[in-house]
Amino acid sequence: MINIEVPGRCLYSIENVVFDYNGTIAVNGIISSTIREKIALLCEMVNVYVLTADTYGSAAKECEDLNVRLMTFPRDDAGDYKAKIVSNLGGNNTICFGNGYNDRKMFEVSKISVAVLEEEGMCSNLLSVSDILVKSIEDGINLLLKPNRLIATLRK
């Protein structure tokens, strides 16, 4: 668990980290070695979930050596599937990372939501429901690995 006290707000007790796959942790269906290392560090502290409709068909292979729970679902209604998964995890102890329109609903039910602007772009509509915007998934993961960054971003 990651506990982060944000002045003027609350204590965030993060048990689950949920990542969208394509465009968030993977570019063109591939996870970089740097991101693999950072995800491995997170897995030592929290439960890590990767959600995907698996557009490139590479998610299982890319995640096989990571200690994450990979959850796939049909491409239609992906947003509904993601929101249901996050709700079932307990949104109040979950932080979500995503870049697409279909991430909106899971952002609405999570405690903290992080919109990620990577090489594949980000849906501008996601900003209206996100707590934080980062320019890369590495920056996003570092919010948890270096919590003072998260505190500085969210404090009142």
Accessible surface in RSA format (square Angstrom, percent):
REM  Atomic radii and reference values for relative SASA: ProtOr
REM  Chains: A
REM  Algorithm: Lee & Richards
REM  Probe-radius: 1.40
REM  Slices: 20
REM RES _ NUM      All-atoms   Total-Side   Main-Chain    Non-polar    All polar
REM                ABS   REL    ABS   REL    ABS   REL    ABS   REL    ABS   REL
RES MET A   1   115.73  59.9  65.61  43.4  50.12 119.3  56.79  48.3  58.94  78.1
RES ILE A   2    14.22   8.1  11.16   8.3   3.06   7.4  14.22  10.2   0.00   0.0
RES ASN A   3    90.76  62.6  62.00  59.9  28.76  69.3  18.13  43.6  72.62  70.2
RES ILE A   4     2.87   1.6   0.19   0.1   2.68   6.5   2.87   2.1   0.00   0.0
RES GLU A   5   106.46  61.1  98.02  74.2   8.45  20.1  52.92 102.4  53.54  43.7
RES VAL A   6     0.73   0.5   0.00   0.0   0.73   1.8   0.00   0.0   0.73   2.0
RES PRO A   7    68.35  49.8  59.33  54.1   9.03  32.8  68.15  56.3   0.20   1.2
RES GLY A   8    56.48  69.6   0.00   N/A  56.48  69.6  33.00  90.6  23.48  52.6
RES ARG A   9   112.24  47.1  73.30  37.4  38.94  92.7  12.05  16.5 100.19  60.7
RES CYS A  10    44.60  33.7  36.20  40.4   8.39  19.7  37.06  93.9   7.54   8.1
RES LEU A  11    95.58  53.2  74.30  53.2  21.28  53.5  74.30  52.2  21.28  57.3
RES TYR A  12     8.35   3.9   7.70   4.4   0.65   1.7   1.98   1.5   6.37   7.9
RES SER A  13    36.71  31.0  32.67  43.6   4.03   9.3  20.80  44.3  15.90  22.3
RES ILE A  14     0.08   0.0   0.08   0.1   0.00   0.0   0.08   0.1   0.00   0.0
RES GLU A  15    63.98  36.7  62.17  47.0   1.81   4.3   9.54  18.5  54.44  44.4
RES ASN A  16     6.26   4.3   6.26   6.0   0.00   0.0   0.00   0.0   6.26   6.1
RES VAL A  17     0.00   0.0   0.00   0.0   0.00   0.0   0.00   0.0   0.00   0.0
RES VAL A  18     0.00   0.0   0.00   0.0   0.00   0.0   0.00   0.0   0.00   0.0
RES PHE A  19     0.00   0.0   0.00   0.0   0.00   0.0   0.00   0.0   0.00   0.0
RES ASP A  20    11.13   7.8  11.13  11.1   0.00   0.0   0.09   0.2  11.04  11.0
RES TYR A  21     0.05   0.0   0.05   0.0   0.00   0.0   0.05   0.0   0.00   0.0
RES ASN A  22    25.16  17.3  16.93  16.4   8.23  19.8  15.20  36.6   9.96   9.6
RES GLY A  23     0.20   0.2   0.00   N/A   0.20   0.2   0.20   0.5   0.00   0.0
RES THR A  24     0.57   0.4   0.00   0.0   0.57   1.4   0.00   0.0   0.57   0.9
RES ILE A  25     4.30   2.4   0.00   0.0   4.30  10.4   0.41   0.3   3.89  10.6
RES ALA A  26     0.04   0.0   0.00   0.0   0.04   0.1   0.03   0.0   0.01   0.0
RES VAL A  27    34.92  23.0  30.67  27.8   4.25  10.2  30.67  26.6   4.25  11.5
RES ASN A  28    96.52  66.6  86.66  83.7   9.87  23.8  20.93  50.4  75.59  73.1
RES GLY A  29     0.17   0.2   0.00   N/A   0.17   0.2   0.17   0.5   0.00   0.0
RES ILE A  30    97.57  55.5  93.22  69.4   4.35  10.5  93.22  67.1   4.35  11.8
RES ILE A  31     4.71   2.7   0.00   0.0   4.71  11.3   0.00   0.0   4.71  12.8
RES SER A  32    57.28  48.4  46.43  62.0  10.86  25.0  51.03 108.7   6.25   8.8
RES SER A  33    76.80  64.9  69.42  92.6   7.38  17.0  38.96  83.0  37.84  53.0
RES THR A  34    58.73  41.8  57.58  58.4   1.15   2.7  24.74  33.2  33.99  51.4
RES ILE A  35    12.64   7.2  12.64   9.4   0.00   0.0  12.64   9.1   0.00   0.0
RES ARG A  36    52.06  21.9  51.27  26.1   0.79   1.9  26.45  36.2  25.61  15.5
RES GLU A  37   115.38  66.2 109.70  83.0   5.68  13.5  43.96  85.0  71.42  58.3
RES LYS A  38    32.49  15.9  32.49  19.9   0.00   0.0   7.34   6.6  25.15  26.8
RES ILE A  39     0.00   0.0   0.00   0.0   0.00   0.0   0.00   0.0   0.00   0.0
RES ALA A  40    45.35  41.7  40.57  62.6   4.79  10.9  42.90  60.4   2.46   6.5
RES LEU A  41    87.88  48.9  86.60  62.0   1.28   3.2  86.60  60.8   1.28   3.4
RES LEU A  42     0.00   0.0   0.00   0.0   0.00   0.0   0.00   0.0   0.00   0.0
RES CYS A  43    20.89  15.8   4.69   5.2  16.21  38.1   5.06  12.8  15.83  17.1
RES GLU A  44   143.41  82.3 102.71  77.7  40.71  96.9  45.81  88.6  97.60  79.7
RES MET A  45    67.18  34.8  54.71  36.2  12.47  29.7  27.73  23.6  39.45  52.3
RES VAL A  46    14.21   9.4   0.00   0.0  14.21  34.3   8.10   7.0   6.11  16.6
RES ASN A  47    79.83  55.0  74.02  71.5   5.80  14.0  12.26  29.5  67.57  65.3
RES VAL A  48     5.30   3.5   0.00   0.0   5.30  12.8   0.00   0.0   5.30  14.4
RES TYR A  49    26.16  12.2  26.16  14.9   0.00   0.0   2.55   1.9  23.61  29.1
RES VAL A  50     0.00   0.0   0.00   0.0   0.00   0.0   0.00   0.0   0.00   0.0
RES LEU A  51     0.00   0.0   0.00   0.0   0.00   0.0   0.00   0.0   0.00   0.0
RES THR A  52     3.55   2.5   1.88   1.9   1.67   4.0   1.77   2.4   1.78   2.7
RES ALA A  53    26.53  24.4  10.71  16.5  15.82  36.0  10.71  15.1  15.82  41.9
RES ASP A  54    31.46  22.0  26.27  26.1   5.19  12.3   8.94  21.0  22.52  22.5
RES THR A  55    81.89  58.2  65.50  66.4  16.40  39.1  44.88  60.3  37.01  56.0
RES TYR A  56   109.92  51.3  78.36  44.6  31.56  82.1  58.57  44.0  51.35  63.3
RES GLY A  57    61.29  75.6   0.00   N/A  61.29  75.6  26.87  73.7  34.42  77.1
RES SER A  58    22.09  18.7  19.04  25.4   3.05   7.0  22.09  47.0   0.00   0.0
RES ALA A  59     0.00   0.0   0.00   0.0   0.00   0.0   0.00   0.0   0.00   0.0
RES ALA A  60    67.06  61.7  61.18  94.4   5.88  13.4  63.07  88.8   3.99  10.6
RES LYS A  61   149.92  73.1 139.82  85.8  10.10  24.0  94.94  85.5  54.98  58.6
RES GLU A  62    19.41  11.1  18.99  14.4   0.42   1.0   0.53   1.0  18.88  15.4
RES CYS A  63     6.31   4.8   2.80   3.1   3.51   8.3   2.92   7.4   3.39   3.7
RES GLU A  64   134.49  77.2  96.84  73.3  37.65  89.6  40.96  79.2  93.54  76.4
RES ASP A  65   109.22  76.5  72.04  71.7  37.18  87.9  44.54 104.8  64.68  64.5
RES LEU A  66    20.08  11.2   7.44   5.3  12.64  31.8  10.10   7.1   9.97  26.8
RES ASN A  67   123.08  84.9 103.57 100.1  19.51  47.0  30.51  73.4  92.58  89.5
RES VAL A  68    25.02  16.5   0.58   0.5  24.44  58.9   3.25   2.8  21.77  59.0
RES ARG A  69   143.63  60.3 137.18  69.9   6.45  15.4  45.10  61.6  98.53  59.7
RES LEU A  70    51.43  28.6  25.33  18.1  26.10  65.6  25.33  17.8  26.10  70.2
RES MET A  71    43.52  22.5  39.07  25.9   4.44  10.6  43.28  36.8   0.24   0.3
RES THR A  72    83.26  59.2  54.91  55.7  28.35  67.6  21.29  28.6  61.97  93.7
RES PHE A  73    19.67   9.8   4.67   2.9  15.00  39.0  13.82   8.4   5.85  16.7
RES PRO A  74    77.44  56.4  64.08  58.4  13.36  48.6  76.68  63.3   0.76   4.7
RES ARG A  75   152.81  64.2 132.40  67.5  20.40  48.6  58.12  79.4  94.69  57.4
RES ASP A  76   114.34  80.1 107.51 107.0   6.83  16.2  30.31  71.3  84.03  83.8
RES ASP A  77    98.80  69.2  80.99  80.6  17.80  42.1  15.49  36.5  83.31  83.1
RES ALA A  78     5.11   4.7   2.46   3.8   2.65   6.0   2.46   3.5   2.65   7.0
RES GLY A  79    10.26  12.6   0.00   N/A  10.26  12.6   7.33  20.1   2.93   6.6
RES ASP A  80    66.39  46.5  59.46  59.2   6.93  16.4  27.94  65.8  38.45  38.3
RES TYR A  81    89.85  41.9  87.33  49.7   2.52   6.6  54.54  41.0  35.31  43.5
RES LYS A  82     3.24   1.6   3.24   2.0   0.00   0.0   1.59   1.4   1.65   1.8
RES ALA A  83    15.43  14.2  15.22  23.5   0.21   0.5  15.43  21.7   0.00   0.0
RES LYS A  84   137.76  67.2 131.54  80.7   6.22  14.8  80.12  72.1  57.64  61.4
RES ILE A  85    25.21  14.3  23.37  17.4   1.84   4.4  24.83  17.9   0.39   1.0
RES VAL A  86     0.00   0.0   0.00   0.0   0.00   0.0   0.00   0.0   0.00   0.0
RES SER A  87    59.60  50.4  39.59  52.8  20.01  46.1  30.05  64.0  29.56  41.4
RES ASN A  88   115.63  79.7  79.68  77.0  35.95  86.6  28.47  68.5  87.16  84.2
RES LEU A  89    41.42  23.1  22.76  16.3  18.65  46.9  25.88  18.2  15.54  41.8
RES GLY A  90    28.73  35.4   0.00   N/A  28.73  35.4  28.73  78.8   0.00   0.0
RES GLY A  91    10.99  13.6   0.00   N/A  10.99  13.6   4.29  11.8   6.71  15.0
RES ASN A  92   123.03  84.8 111.92 108.2  11.10  26.7  27.25  65.6  95.78  92.6
RES ASN A  93    32.22  22.2  32.10  31.0   0.11   0.3   9.88  23.8  22.34  21.6
RES THR A  94     0.00   0.0   0.00   0.0   0.00   0.0   0.00   0.0   0.00   0.0
RES ILE A  95     0.00   0.0   0.00   0.0   0.00   0.0   0.00   0.0   0.00   0.0
RES CYS A  96     0.00   0.0   0.00   0.0   0.00   0.0   0.00   0.0   0.00   0.0
RES PHE A  97     0.00   0.0   0.00   0.0   0.00   0.0   0.00   0.0   0.00   0.0
RES GLY A  98     0.00   0.0   0.00   N/A   0.00   0.0   0.00   0.0   0.00   0.0
RES ASN A  99    16.23  11.2  15.84  15.3   0.39   0.9   0.00   0.0  16.23  15.7
RES GLY A 100    18.59  22.9   0.00   N/A  18.59  22.9  18.59  51.0   0.00   0.0
RES TYR A 101   138.60  64.7 132.33  75.3   6.26  16.3  88.43  66.5  50.16  61.8
RES ASN A 102    60.50  41.7  53.47  51.7   7.03  16.9  18.86  45.4  41.64  40.2
RES ASP A 103     0.16   0.1   0.16   0.2   0.00   0.0   0.00   0.0   0.16   0.2
RES ARG A 104    55.16  23.2  55.16  28.1   0.00   0.0   5.75   7.9  49.41  29.9
RES LYS A 105   101.11  49.3  99.63  61.1   1.48   3.5  65.73  59.2  35.38  37.7
RES MET A 106     0.00   0.0   0.00   0.0   0.00   0.0   0.00   0.0   0.00   0.0
RES PHE A 107     5.78   2.9   0.00   0.0   5.78  15.0   0.00   0.0   5.78  16.5
RES GLU A 108   105.54  60.6  70.41  53.3  35.13  83.6  31.52  61.0  74.02  60.4
RES VAL A 109    59.15  38.9  43.57  39.4  15.58  37.5  50.33  43.7   8.82  23.9
RES SER A 110    16.76  14.2   0.01   0.0  16.75  38.6   0.64   1.4  16.12  22.6
RES LYS A 111    78.72  38.4  60.45  37.1  18.27  43.5  18.88  17.0  59.84  63.7
RES ILE A 112     1.39   0.8   1.39   1.0   0.00   0.0   1.39   1.0   0.00   0.0
RES SER A 113     1.06   0.9   1.01   1.3   0.05   0.1   0.17   0.4   0.90   1.3
RES VAL A 114     0.00   0.0   0.00   0.0   0.00   0.0   0.00   0.0   0.00   0.0
RES ALA A 115     0.00   0.0   0.00   0.0   0.00   0.0   0.00   0.0   0.00   0.0
RES VAL A 116     0.00   0.0   0.00   0.0   0.00   0.0   0.00   0.0   0.00   0.0
RES LEU A 117    82.00  45.7  79.15  56.6   2.85   7.2  79.15  55.6   2.85   7.7
RES GLU A 118    33.84  19.4  22.09  16.7  11.75  28.0   5.86  11.3  27.98  22.8
RES GLU A 119   145.13  83.3 103.86  78.6  41.26  98.2  47.30  91.5  97.83  79.9
RES GLU A 120    71.47  41.0  34.32  26.0  37.15  88.4  28.67  55.5  42.80  34.9
RES GLY A 121    25.03  30.9   0.00   N/A  25.03  30.9  24.89  68.3   0.13   0.3
RES MET A 122    38.12  19.7   9.25   6.1  28.87  68.7  12.62  10.7  25.50  33.8
RES CYS A 123    35.41  26.8  21.53  24.0  13.87  32.6  18.87  47.8  16.54  17.8
RES SER A 124    84.51  71.4  72.88  97.3  11.63  26.8  43.59  92.8  40.92  57.3
RES ASN A 125    76.51  52.8  72.75  70.3   3.76   9.0   7.28  17.5  69.23  66.9
RES LEU A 126     0.00   0.0   0.00   0.0   0.00   0.0   0.00   0.0   0.00   0.0
RES LEU A 127    80.89  45.1  68.44  49.0  12.45  31.3  68.53  48.1  12.36  33.3
RES SER A 128    91.99  77.7  50.41  67.3  41.59  95.8  55.99 119.2  36.00  50.4
RES VAL A 129    34.43  22.7  16.82  15.2  17.60  42.4  25.27  22.0   9.16  24.8
RES SER A 130    24.07  20.3   2.94   3.9  21.13  48.7   0.20   0.4  23.87  33.4
RES ASP A 131    69.17  48.4  40.88  40.7  28.29  66.9   8.35  19.6  60.82  60.7
RES ILE A 132    10.72   6.1   5.01   3.7   5.71  13.8  10.65   7.7   0.08   0.2
RES LEU A 133    87.69  48.8  60.64  43.4  27.05  68.0  60.64  42.6  27.05  72.8
RES VAL A 134    13.95   9.2   9.11   8.2   4.84  11.7  13.95  12.1   0.00   0.0
RES LYS A 135   153.83  75.0 137.34  84.3  16.48  39.2 103.90  93.5  49.93  53.2
RES SER A 136    23.26  19.7  23.26  31.0   0.00   0.0  20.11  42.8   3.14   4.4
RES ILE A 137     4.99   2.8   4.99   3.7   0.00   0.0   4.99   3.6   0.00   0.0
RES GLU A 138    66.06  37.9  66.06  50.0   0.00   0.0   9.32  18.0  56.74  46.3
RES ASP A 139    39.40  27.6  37.53  37.4   1.87   4.4  13.13  30.9  26.27  26.2
RES GLY A 140     0.00   0.0   0.00   N/A   0.00   0.0   0.00   0.0   0.00   0.0
RES ILE A 141     0.00   0.0   0.00   0.0   0.00   0.0   0.00   0.0   0.00   0.0
RES ASN A 142    10.54   7.3  10.54  10.2   0.00   0.0   0.00   0.0  10.54  10.2
RES LEU A 143    10.90   6.1  10.90   7.8   0.00   0.0  10.90   7.7   0.00   0.0
RES LEU A 144     2.78   1.5   0.00   0.0   2.78   7.0   0.00   0.0   2.78   7.5
RES LEU A 145    43.34  24.1  17.30  12.4  26.04  65.5  18.97  13.3  24.38  65.6
RES LYS A 146   102.14  49.8  96.92  59.5   5.22  12.4  62.58  56.3  39.56  42.1
RES PRO A 147    50.23  36.6  50.23  45.8   0.00   0.0  50.23  41.5   0.00   0.0
RES ASN A 148   117.83  81.3 112.70 108.9   5.13  12.4  31.74  76.4  86.09  83.2
RES ARG A 149   107.80  45.3 101.72  51.9   6.09  14.5  40.60  55.5  67.20  40.7
RES LEU A 150     0.00   0.0   0.00   0.0   0.00   0.0   0.00   0.0   0.00   0.0
RES ILE A 151    32.58  18.5  32.58  24.3   0.00   0.0  32.58  23.5   0.00   0.0
RES ALA A 152    56.16  51.6  37.17  57.4  19.00  43.2  37.49  52.8  18.67  49.5
RES THR A 153    74.33  52.9  43.94  44.5  30.39  72.4  32.58  43.8  41.75  63.1
RES LEU A 154    11.55   6.4   7.32   5.2   4.23  10.6   8.85   6.2   2.70   7.3
RES ARG A 155   128.49  53.9 109.37  55.8  19.12  45.5  21.13  28.9 107.36  65.1
RES LYS A 156   189.17  92.3 126.35  77.5  62.82 149.6 107.18  96.5  81.99  87.3
END  Absolute sums over single chains surface
CHAIN  1 A     7424.5       5786.2       1638.3       3580.2       3844.3
END  Absolute sums over all chains
TOTAL          7424.5       5786.2       1638.3       3580.2       3844.3
